[in-house]
């Protein structure tokens, strides 16, 4: 135990974000102060559970955790009987922990709210269901549909005289940020990121290397208990730029990425031999991130344009990736040229293609050669037999 002592204890929380399980563990002193935090990924959850079950002095306790969803999404609150026994003929009760507890869902031996039982709080009528097929495995989880901000809070799952478990529901997780360029020039671009959520999200821009980029002060407004955050940034180079929204208190992070390209001269094309077919040797010329769109052609050493396939073109919001294929049948130096007339720019790349002479030999030459070899072998065999 790092820096531990006799008064330190390990506590772990199973946390659901959407449909993904996350875990958070830490060593705590008796006064509640954190000594050391450990965040584990989904891949480590089995190892974590084994450690918890085998750690000296640790016994099973009430489950605690949290679920994070965006407003309007469905939320699944997990609860299972530790024994995993069939609970179809048992009782379990879900309550929302407030000054006066609210009845969320009540199950009694096959009957439940809206199916033979009454008493559900008005807030949850018609929005809460259980997983009928999972009851035989001890699963008492419930789903709250179309979540509202009023659903925020702590919930308790009760198996009378057996076990209780607690979970906190956070409604208001920020949805995917809205990003777009709002002004462009040949040298810079002004990018906009808009995020909404509860609690107030922290917003920042990052480049493709993950570096946090300097930006202006975020503009924050609040309406109907929801925060709206806008953050702008000026960029001056081509890259993937990502807007990241973080809500630390509910352990939620989400992002959106935007590719920005500035007009400029195309770089030297990439040329290569793809392979040999019945028709000849196939060549490929690839031009990437070109703006404005270039014209791409193949030529032989004499400058003659070679017939090519239709260019394969990908538009990346003003910049273009182009692939041009051609097939040649003779040894020569071949050139792929990309031309951008608007900016008076031209660049090319050459490749030498040796065409195998034996491939073009007349059939009678190849056949004659094989016949000669066969006759020599037969003659040798005859000599051996006569001896």
C-alpha positions in Angstrom: 0.0 0.0 0.0 1.7 3.2 -1.1 2.5 5.3 1.9 0.0 3.3 3.8 -0.6 2.5 7.4 -2.9 0.6 9.6 -5.6 3.2 9.3 -5.7 3.1 5.5 -8.4 1.2 3.5 -9.0 0.4 -0.1 -12.3 1.6 -1.5 -13.5 0.9 -5.1 -16.5 2.2 -7.0 -17.9 0.5 -10.1 -19.0 3.3 -12.5 -21.1 3.1 -15.6 -20.7 5.7 -18.4 -23.3 5.0 -21.0 -22.9 1.2 -21.5 -19.2 1.1 -20.6 -18.1 -0.1 -17.1 -15.4 2.1 -15.5 -13.8 1.5 -12.1 -12.2 4.0 -9.6 -10.2 2.9 -6.6 -8.3 4.7 -3.9 -6.6 4.2 -0.6 -8.3 6.4 2.1 -7.3 7.3 5.6 -9.8 7.0 8.5 -10.5 10.7 8.2 -11.7 10.2 4.6 -8.6 11.9 3.0 -7.4 10.3 -0.2 -3.9 8.8 0.1 -3.6 7.5 -3.5 -6.0 7.2 -6.4 -6.0 4.4 -8.9 -8.1 4.6 -12.1 -8.7 1.3 -13.9 -9.8 0.6 -17.4 -12.5 -1.9 -18.6 -9.8 -4.4 -19.4 -8.7 -4.4 -15.7 -12.1 -4.9 -14.1 -11.7 -8.7 -13.8 -8.3 -8.3 -12.1 -9.8 -5.7 -9.8 -12.6 -7.9 -8.7 -10.2 -10.8 -8.0 -8.0 -8.5 -5.9 -11.0 -7.3 -4.0 -12.1 -10.8 -3.2 -8.6 -12.0 -2.1 -7.3 -8.9 -0.3 -6.7 -9.7 3.4 -9.3 -8.1 5.7 -11.7 -7.0 2.9 -15.2 -8.3 2.9 -18.2 -7.8 0.6 -20.0 -4.5 1.2 -22.8 -2.5 -0.3 -22.3 -1.7 -3.9 -21.7 1.9 -4.8 -21.2 3.6 -8.1 -22.6 6.0 -10.6 -24.2 6.2 -14.0 -23.7 9.1 -16.4 -26.0 9.9 -19.3 -27.0 12.9 -21.4 -30.4 14.4 -20.8 -33.0 12.5 -22.8 -31.0 9.3 -23.0 -32.0 6.1 -21.3 -30.2 5.2 -18.0 -29.6 1.6 -16.7 -29.1 1.5 -13.0 -27.4 -1.8 -12.1 -28.3 -4.0 -9.2 -27.8 -7.8 -8.7 -28.2 -10.1 -5.8 -24.7 -11.2 -4.8 -25.6 -14.9 -4.7 -26.9 -14.6 -8.4 -29.9 -16.8 -7.4 -33.2 -16.7 -9.2 -35.2 -13.7 -7.9 -38.5 -14.2 -9.8 -40.3 -15.1 -6.6 -38.5 -12.5 -4.4 -39.0 -8.9 -3.5 -36.8 -6.0 -4.5 -37.4 -2.3 -4.2 -35.9 0.8 -5.9 -36.1 4.2 -4.1 -34.7 7.6 -4.9 -33.0 9.0 -1.9 -34.3 12.5 -1.1 -35.6 14.1 2.1 -38.7 12.1 1.4 -37.8 8.9 -0.5 -39.5 8.4 -3.9 -40.9 5.1 -5.0 -39.1 4.3 -8.3 -39.8 0.6 -8.9 -41.2 -2.2 -6.8 -41.2 -5.9 -7.6 -43.1 -8.6 -5.6 -43.0 -12.1 -6.9 -44.0 -11.4 -10.5 -46.0 -8.2 -9.8 -44.6 -4.7 -10.1 -45.7 -1.1 -10.7 -48.1 -0.8 -13.6 -48.5 -4.6 -13.5 -50.6 -5.3 -10.5 -49.1 -2.8 -8.1 -49.7 0.9 -7.5 -47.8 3.5 -5.5 -45.1 4.6 -8.0 -44.0 8.2 -7.7 -45.5 10.4 -10.4 -42.1 11.4 -11.7 -41.3 7.8 -12.8 -44.7 6.5 -14.0 -44.4 5.0 -17.5 -40.6 5.5 -17.7 -39.1 2.7 -15.6 -38.8 -1.0 -16.5 -36.9 -4.0 -15.4 -35.2 -6.9 -17.2 -37.6 -9.8 -17.0 -35.4 -12.4 -18.6 -32.5 -11.5 -16.3 -34.4 -12.1 -13.0 -33.4 -15.8 -13.0 -29.8 -14.7 -12.8 -30.4 -12.4 -9.8 -30.4 -9.2 -11.9 -32.6 -6.5 -10.5 -31.4 -3.7 -12.7 -33.8 -1.1 -14.0 -34.0 1.2 -17.0 -35.2 4.9 -16.7 -36.2 6.1 -20.2 -35.9 9.6 -21.5 -34.0 10.9 -18.5 -34.6 14.4 -17.1 -32.5 16.7 -15.0 -34.9 16.0 -12.1 -33.7 12.3 -12.2 -30.3 13.4 -10.9 -29.6 11.9 -7.5 -28.8 8.8 -5.4 -30.8 5.6 -5.7 -31.0 2.5 -3.5 -31.8 -1.0 -4.6 -33.2 -3.0 -1.7 -33.5 -6.8 -1.2 -35.3 -6.9 2.2 -33.2 -8.7 4.8 -30.6 -9.6 2.2 -28.7 -6.6 0.8 -28.9 -3.0 -0.2 -26.9 -1.3 -3.0 -26.5 2.4 -3.8 -25.9 4.2 -7.1 -25.8 7.8 -8.2 -27.4 8.9 -11.4 -25.9 12.0 -13.2 -28.1 13.4 -15.9 -26.7 16.1 -18.1 -23.5 14.7 -19.5 -22.4 16.8 -22.4 -23.2 15.5 -25.8 -20.7 15.5 -28.7 -19.3 19.1 -29.1 -20.4 21.0 -32.2 -17.3 22.2 -34.1 -16.9 24.2 -37.4 -14.7 26.8 -39.0 -16.5 30.2 -38.9 -13.9 32.2 -40.9 -11.1 31.2 -43.2 -8.2 33.0 -45.0 -5.2 31.6 -46.9 -3.2 32.0 -43.7 -5.5 31.3 -40.7 -8.8 29.8 -39.7 -11.2 30.7 -36.8 -12.7 27.6 -35.3 -15.8 27.4 -33.1 -16.7 24.8 -30.5 -20.1 24.7 -28.7 -20.8 22.5 -25.8 -23.8 22.1 -23.4 -24.2 20.1 -20.2 -24.8 19.9 -16.5 -22.6 20.4 -14.5 -20.7 23.1 -16.4 -18.1 21.4 -18.7 -14.5 22.5 -19.1 -13.7 23.0 -22.8 -10.3 23.1 -24.5 -8.8 22.7 -28.0 -6.1 20.2 -28.8 -3.9 19.5 -31.9 -3.3 16.0 -33.3 -0.4 15.5 -30.9 -2.7 16.0 -27.9 -1.2 19.4 -27.0 -3.6 21.9 -25.4 -3.8 25.0 -27.6 -4.0 28.6 -26.3 -7.5 29.9 -26.9 -9.6 32.9 -25.7 -11.8 32.9 -22.7 -14.8 30.6 -23.0 -18.2 32.3 -23.2 -20.5 30.7 -20.7 -24.3 31.1 -20.4 -26.9 29.4 -18.3 -30.5 28.6 -19.2 -33.0 26.3 -17.5 -30.2 25.0 -15.2 -28.1 24.0 -18.2 -24.7 25.5 -19.1 -23.8 26.5 -22.7 -20.1 27.0 -23.4 -18.5 28.4 -26.5 -14.8 28.4 -27.2 -13.0 29.9 -30.3 -9.5 29.4 -31.5 -7.3 30.7 -34.4 -5.1 28.1 -36.1 -2.5 28.8 -38.7 -1.4 25.3 -39.9 -3.1 22.3 -41.4 -3.9 19.6 -38.8 -6.7 17.7 -37.0 -8.0 19.9 -34.3 -10.1 18.4 -31.4 -12.5 20.1 -29.1 -12.6 18.3 -25.7 -15.4 18.7 -23.2 -14.8 17.4 -19.6 -17.1 17.1 -16.6 -14.8 15.9 -13.9 -17.5 15.6 -11.2 -19.4 13.1 -13.2 -16.4 11.5 -14.7 -17.4 12.3 -18.3 -15.4 13.4 -21.3 -16.3 13.7 -25.0 -14.8 15.3 -28.1 -15.2 16.2 -31.7 -12.4 16.5 -34.3 -12.1 18.9 -37.3 -9.6 18.7 -40.2 -8.3 22.1 -41.3 -6.3 22.6 -44.5 -4.9 25.8 -46.0 -4.6 26.2 -49.8 -1.1 25.5 -51.1 1.2 23.8 -53.6 0.9 20.0 -53.9 3.8 18.0 -52.6 5.8 15.6 -54.8 3.6 12.7 -55.9 4.2 9.2 -54.7 4.7 6.7 -57.6 5.1 2.9 -57.3 4.7 -0.3 -59.3 1.6 -2.2 -58.1 2.3 -5.4 -60.0 2.3 -7.2 -63.3 -0.9 -8.4 -65.0 -1.7 -10.0 -68.4 -2.0 -6.5 -69.9 1.3 -5.2 -68.6 2.9 -3.5 -65.6 0.5 -1.4 -63.5 1.7 1.9 -62.0 0.1 4.0 -59.3 0.6 7.8 -58.7 -0.8 9.2 -55.4 -1.2 12.9 -54.7 -2.3 13.9 -51.1 -3.7 17.0 -49.5 -3.7 19.1 -52.6 -5.5 22.4 -52.8 -6.6 23.7 -55.2 -7.4 20.5 -57.0 -4.6 19.5 -59.4 -4.7 17.8 -62.8 -2.7 14.5 -62.7 -1.3 12.7 -65.7 1.2 9.9 -66.6 3.8 10.5 -69.4 6.6 8.4 -71.0 10.2 9.7 -71.4 9.3 11.4 -74.6 6.6 13.5 -72.9 3.7 11.6 -74.5 0.6 11.4 -72.3 -0.2 7.7 -71.5 -3.9 6.6 -71.3 -4.9 6.1 -67.7 -7.8 5.0 -65.6 -10.3 7.5 -64.3 -8.7 9.3 -61.3 -9.8 8.1 -57.8 -10.6 11.4 -56.0 -11.4 12.1 -52.3 -12.6 15.6 -51.4 -11.4 16.5 -47.8 -13.3 19.8 -47.5 -11.2 21.8 -50.0 -8.1 19.6 -50.2 -7.9 16.5 -52.5 -6.4 13.1 -52.4 -6.0 11.7 -55.9 -4.9 8.2 -57.2 -4.2 7.7 -60.9 -3.5 4.2 -62.3 -2.0 3.3 -65.7 -0.6 0.1 -67.4 2.6 0.1 -69.4 4.0 -2.6 -71.7 7.6 -1.5 -72.4 10.7 -0.6 -70.5 11.0 3.1 -70.0 11.2 6.0 -67.5 7.6 7.1 -66.7 6.6 10.4 -65.0 3.5 11.4 -63.0 2.9 15.1 -63.1 0.5 17.1 -60.9 -0.4 20.6 -62.1 -2.3 23.4 -60.2 -3.0 26.0 -62.8 -4.6 28.5 -60.4 -1.3 29.0 -58.4 1.0 28.2 -61.4 2.5 25.2 -59.7 3.7 21.9 -61.2 5.5 19.0 -59.6 6.4 15.5 -60.9 7.9 12.2 -59.9 9.6 9.6 -62.1 9.9 5.8 -61.9 11.9 3.4 -64.1 10.0 0.3 -65.3 11.9 -2.7 -66.6 9.6 -5.0 -68.6 10.8 -8.6 -68.5 11.8 -9.6 -72.1 11.0 -13.3 -71.4 7.4 -12.3 -70.8 7.1 -11.0 -74.4 9.0 -13.9 -76.1 7.0 -15.7 -78.8 5.3 -18.9 -77.7 7.3 -21.0 -80.2 10.6 -19.9 -78.6 9.5 -21.0 -75.1 8.0 -24.2 -76.5 11.1 -25.0 -78.5 13.3 -24.5 -75.5 11.2 -26.9 -73.4 11.2 -29.5 -76.2 15.0 -29.3 -76.4 15.4 -29.9 -72.7 12.9 -32.9 -72.9 14.8 -34.5 -75.8 18.1 -34.2 -73.9 16.6 -35.9 -70.9 15.1 -38.7 -73.0 18.4 -39.3 -74.7 20.2 -39.5 -71.4 17.6 -42.1 -70.2 18.2 -44.2 -73.4 21.9 -44.2 -72.8 21.4 -45.3 -69.2 19.1 -48.1 -70.3 21.5 -49.4 -73.0 24.3 -49.5 -70.5 
